[in-house]
Amino acid sequence: MSEALEGYGALRKKLLVLSKMADIVEDEVAPQICQVMRKTAVRRLSQPSGLKPKPAVDTGTLRNSIQGKGAEFVLRTSETTVECGIQTAVEYAPFIEYGTGPLGDPEVAHTQKMTWAYVGTDGKVHIARSQPARPFMRPALYENRQIFKDIIAGKIREVFD
């Protein structure tokens, strides 16, 4: 005894697509999310904020160094987790993100001195001054949460239609 299932072909096709959803997320969705984060971080660095009337850009080294994590933007951390994000290797990025001294982010331990001296990589003595936080990496994540959900939902709709 056999019975034909109406619509089975369409259902089978959707189930096959669903089985490939992890690859679709890694290959297409995660890089889009990383690009949104990168654009937000660059914009935040390039615009005036708070106590600082000038952008947090001097030479552009930090701004130009922001990129997706890893060569492919995506890091699979387990069978059920895909991690994506942005990063920079510029050594002074944390000082911009969190500030320094008593003007820095109060949630991060800082010296309480308003000025201090240090020897730079150029071998010269420099004087540093306390500066307020100019967050750019954290807002790149927090400001875009809904956009990330929309990108994921849009891709799911696109794949199933």
C-alpha positions, 0 to 999 in steps of 0.5 A: 500500500502506498500513498502520494504526499502532496507538496512533499517535493517543496517540503523536502527542498525546504528541509534540505535548505534548513539542514544547510542553514549553519553554512548559510549563516557562516558564509553569508550572514556573519560577514554582513553582521561584521561589516555593519559592526565595522561601519558603526565603529568607524563612524563612532571614531570619526564623529565628535562625542561627549566632552571631545568636540573633535573625532577620535581620529588623528592619523587614521591608523586605528580607524583603518585597522578595524576588521572582521575577526579572522580572515573569513570574519567568522569563527566556529566555536562549536557545532552550535555556536558561530562567533563573529565580530570586529577587532583591532590590533592597534595597541592604544585602542583600549585607551580610546574605548575606555578612556584613561585616568580619572576621566576614563570609564569608571567601570574599568580600573585606571590610575587616578593621576591626571597626567603621567609620563611614559617611554614610547616605542620611539624611545622618547618620554611622553606626557599622557593626560587623562581622557574620557572614554570614546567607545566605538567597539562596544556600540558597534555591537550594542547599537546594532542588535536589531539590525543583526536580527533583521539580517538573520530573519531576512536571510531565512525568509530569502532562503525559504521563499 
